[in-house]
């Protein structure tokens, strides 16, 4: 008889120093061995893995595809002496769900099913959690008893009874004062209408003075942005190169990775392939694919795909808005990890990325609540637009953002390759479901509440949006969100000043208000480029001599900074693109002004509209060869 076959429940129950929950977990393994569900060699491997990672044996077995849910349910029911609950036939009493709280039900993986006399039968997928949860349950329900059901059945029952509450909760997690959900349409905003009327009156009554004032604001904002980028670049270049991480014997945590999908018909095979390359124990990896309830295209594609055991689909109930942050909020209640990561559908992260994230969090203090990875593109040579997008991101993620973090300024997050401490997300209300740049907004809220974001030296490759119209649509959403984010956080300027401090407050103004001004006012500055062609400019004629020199100096400094940051950032990638492409950014950036005016119109008419970017046009070159 082999060693694994000699593992029995009686032996483990008699073993000193092993708690009852752990003994019962091993007893599950013994029962599976006796019933021939798993081989002795497979059990020994699973036990070894469990010992190294301090995970649950059933989770290890399930994640490695050694057992299926129905095998574990029967064994768990016999081992713990509790009954199986058929949630598919009889749905739970919704009043009992409300008594516990729908979000707490999701978080703890349970659902109160029915009252049997004075006792409420609570269905759990992890019976060993019942002892810990019992005081909370009895405080809300009275006497309780445990039942057993699969996690799939529990989630399905909660959604069937309380999807409306889940939808509302996902949309209102962020405090009202820090959310944009009350953003009015233009015709319903007296302040916005008055501002437009005043601007129109100024243009009519004093067009030249108004034009000079706008030009002055554009120049000041441009000079401030250039100065901020230069300071950030210098700070990033002066940062010491990352050394090898010290070895750690800390137990690795469970990481929940959320991927929000919408109308992704053919993304499932690529997504599974890319995330399967992650070098992290699968029993500690909890990948959640958040899909809108009405998105039959994606749901059908996923139902036909063979998802690995560590990947699951969470259906996002219909609500008032249909945005990525709302889907992330809903998925967060299903996540079981102490660290929560965010990827996009087309992402291809470095294989060792999660291990680097865990090491960095373990070395950092609790004030470091977020780690932002670097984004790059796997199709930079598709066309001119993809080359420019690659250069722009190279400077932004390899120089500007690390520099902002090093200077102690607000870091506007990117939408992917983000990793958070779960408890901080819960504290802040996670994402603003109505903000179309939920990432940048969350970066501001982290800073406002005393937390830090750091950049981490790991790369995720994604697909460059290199078709003009989709590029403009995507950029218009970003700019619209920047305007919305700035306005929301400036509702109480004095409070923002106290929370961020003078340096952080000014950095926020330059980064957000300055960027908005440049996107919207750039055409005024470009008009001066027509002077050599003989095109008259009344603003130029009205400028004093010192003003002309100031205009030329700011123009020169801006172009020099853009070229330098683009070239240095590009040199830090492995693409091998010619630095000469950096010179063409002058033609690339005007597209952002087109996007800005599109975003401004949407801000006035449909502020929460999410202009989706289509993924899957280009594949990862490494995968294409496989």
Secondary structure, DSSP 8 states (H G I E B T S, - for coil): --TGGG--HHHHHT-TT--HHHHHHHHHHHHHHHTTSS-HHHHHHHHHHHHHHT--HHHHHHHTTSS-HHHHHHHHHHHHT-EE--TTTS---HHHHHHH-HHHHHHHTEEEEEEETTEEEEEES-GGGHHHHHHHHHHHHSSEEEEE--HHHHHHHHHHHHHHHHHHHHHS-S-GGG--TT---GGG-HHHHHHHHHHHHHHHH-HHHHHHHHHHHHHHHHHHHHHHHHHHHHHHHHS----------S----EEEEEEESS-TT-HHHHHHHHTT--S-GGGEEEEEEEETT-HHHHHHHHTS---TTEEEEEE---S---HHHHHHHHHTT---SEEEEE-TT-EE-TTHHHHHHHHHHHS-TTEEEEEEEEEES-TTSSHHHHHHHHHHHHIIIIIHHHHHHTT------SSSEEEEHHHHHHHTS--TT-TTHHHHHHHHHHHTT-EEEEEEEEEEE----SHHHHHHHHHHHHHHHHHHHHHHTTTHHHHHHHHHHHHHHHHIIIIIIHHHHHHHHHHHHGGGGGGGT---HHHHHS-HHHHHHHHHHHHHHHHHHHHHHHHHHHTSSS---GGGGGGHHHHTHHHHHHHHHHHHHHHH-TT--------SS--HHHHT-
